[in-house]
Amino acid sequence: MWLSIWMTFLFLVGWALLISFGRTGIGLSSITMTLYALNNISIPTFLVVAFIISFIVFVVFGIIYLMKQYKYIFIPFVGLDSPSTKGFKLVAKSRELMKGHRWELFVMHLSFFWWILLIGVTLGLASFYVMPYIYLTLAGYYDVINNTQKNKATEVTDKQGPIKAIVLQPNSTY
């Protein structure tokens, strides 16, 4: 279990750092522009350019981070489902399961918006009910996708072609 958590962390930490660079750039340039505006000094062009570039970095890497997060979201579930699977095989299985399903999972997470808002309104008290609900829904979604993937694999292997006769020869290794 810890290995799967570390794998998820390692695959996402780089993208999170790039997001934080963008967020830091936005914060520093906006504070500096505010100080210039309060002192009635014209804002230098490089600050505006730095703010725009920081904002673009923040948005682009935020989108990439979300896409990667949805790609690796099933790593803990795969690790619990088959404990013999380790390392990069967990990542590969999670990627394989999420092909074509990232948008569905994103929409499913959007459906929890009001529940997350309830957690904020109750100062975290509702999380005792909401977070298990969200994780159990995610586990059920994993089961559906995993069973669908297994059924597709067995359909391909269960199809039998025409039976061919084997003629045994005296020197045959059959």
C-alpha positions in Angstrom: 0.0 0.0 0.0 2.8 2.4 0.9 4.5 1.7 -2.4 1.4 2.7 -4.3 1.1 5.9 -2.4 4.8 6.7 -3.0 4.4 5.9 -6.7 1.5 8.3 -7.0 3.4 11.0 -5.2 6.5 10.6 -7.3 4.6 10.8 -10.6 2.7 13.9 -9.5 5.2 15.9 -7.5 7.0 17.4 -10.5 3.8 18.7 -12.0 2.7 20.1 -8.6 6.0 22.0 -8.4 5.5 23.5 -11.8 2.0 24.7 -10.7 3.5 26.2 -7.5 6.1 28.1 -9.6 3.3 29.6 -11.6 1.3 30.4 -8.4 4.4 32.0 -6.8 5.0 34.1 -10.0 1.4 35.3 -10.0 1.6 36.2 -6.3 4.9 38.1 -6.5 4.1 40.0 -9.7 0.6 40.9 -8.5 1.9 42.2 -5.1 4.6 44.2 -6.9 2.1 45.7 -9.4 -0.2 46.6 -6.4 2.7 48.4 -4.7 3.5 50.3 -7.8 -0.1 51.2 -8.2 -0.5 52.4 -4.6 2.6 54.6 -5.0 1.2 56.1 -8.2 4.1 54.8 -10.2 3.5 53.4 -13.6 3.7 49.6 -13.7 6.7 48.3 -15.7 5.9 46.1 -18.7 8.1 43.3 -17.5 5.8 42.9 -14.4 2.7 42.6 -16.6 4.5 40.1 -18.9 5.7 38.1 -15.8 2.2 38.0 -14.5 0.8 36.8 -17.8 3.5 34.1 -18.2 3.0 33.0 -14.6 -0.8 32.8 -15.1 -0.3 30.7 -18.4 2.2 28.4 -16.6 -0.3 28.0 -13.7 -3.2 27.1 -16.0 -1.4 24.9 -18.4 0.4 22.8 -15.7 -2.8 22.8 -13.6 -4.6 21.1 -16.5 -1.7 18.7 -17.1 -1.6 17.9 -13.4 -5.3 17.1 -13.4 -4.9 14.8 -16.4 -2.0 13.0 -14.8 -3.8 12.7 -11.5 -6.8 11.0 -13.2 -4.3 8.8 -15.1 -2.8 7.5 -11.8 -5.9 7.6 -9.5 -6.3 3.8 -9.5 -2.8 3.0 -8.3 -3.8 2.3 -4.7 -6.8 0.2 -5.9 -4.7 -1.9 -8.3 -2.2 -2.4 -5.4 -4.9 -3.6 -3.1 -6.6 -5.8 -5.7 -3.4 -7.6 -6.7 -0.8 -7.3 -4.0 1.8 -9.1 -6.1 1.9 -6.3 -8.6 4.6 -3.8 -7.7 6.3 -0.7 -9.0 5.8 0.5 -12.5 3.3 -2.3 -13.2 0.9 -0.5 -10.9 1.3 2.6 -12.9 0.9 0.8 -16.2 -2.3 -1.0 -15.0 -3.8 2.3 -13.7 -3.0 4.0 -17.1 -4.6 1.1 -18.9 -7.7 1.2 -16.9 -8.2 4.9 -17.3 -7.9 5.0 -21.1 -11.0 6.7 -22.3 -12.5 7.1 -18.8 -10.8 10.2 -17.5 -13.7 12.5 -18.5 -16.3 10.2 -16.9 -14.3 10.3 -13.7 -13.9 14.1 -13.8 -17.7 14.5 -14.3 -18.3 12.1 -11.4 -16.0 14.2 -9.2 -17.9 17.3 -10.3 -21.1 15.7 -9.0 -19.6 15.8 -5.5 -19.3 19.6 -5.6 -22.1 20.3 -3.1 -20.8 17.6 -0.8 -17.3 19.3 -0.8 -19.0 22.6 -0.2 -20.9 21.1 2.8 -17.5 20.0 4.3 -16.4 23.6 4.0 -19.6 25.0 5.6 -19.4 22.6 8.5 -15.7 23.3 9.0 -14.7 19.7 8.2 -17.3 17.9 10.3 -19.2 16.5 7.3 -16.0 14.9 6.0 -16.7 12.0 8.3 -19.6 11.1 6.1 -18.6 12.6 2.7 -15.0 11.4 2.3 -15.9 7.7 2.8 -18.8 8.2 0.4 -16.5 9.7 -2.3 -13.9 6.9 -1.8 -16.4 4.1 -1.9 -17.9 5.6 -5.1 -14.4 5.7 -6.6 -13.8 2.1 -5.5 -17.1 1.0 -7.1 -16.1 2.8 -10.3 -12.8 0.9 -10.2 -14.6 -2.4 -9.9 -16.9 -1.5 -12.9 -13.9 -0.5 -15.1 -11.8 -3.4 -13.9 -14.5 -6.0 -14.6 -15.2 -4.4 -18.0 -11.5 -4.7 -18.8 -11.4 -8.3 -17.7 -14.5 -9.2 -19.7 -13.0 -7.6 -22.8 -9.8 -9.6 -22.4 -11.8 -12.9 -21.9 -14.0 -12.2 -25.0 -10.9 -12.0 -27.1 -9.3 -15.2 -25.8 -12.6 -17.2 -25.7 -13.3 -16.8 -29.4 -12.3 -20.0 -31.1 -11.3 -20.3 -34.7 -11.9 -23.3 -36.9 -10.5 -26.5 -35.6 -7.5 -27.7 -37.7 -6.6 -31.3 -38.0 -3.0 -32.2 -36.9 -1.4 -34.9 -38.9 1.2 -36.7 -36.9 4.3 -37.7 -38.7 6.8 -40.4 -37.5 9.5 -37.7 -36.8 7.0 -35.2 -35.4 7.6 -33.7 -32.0 3.9 -33.5 -31.1 
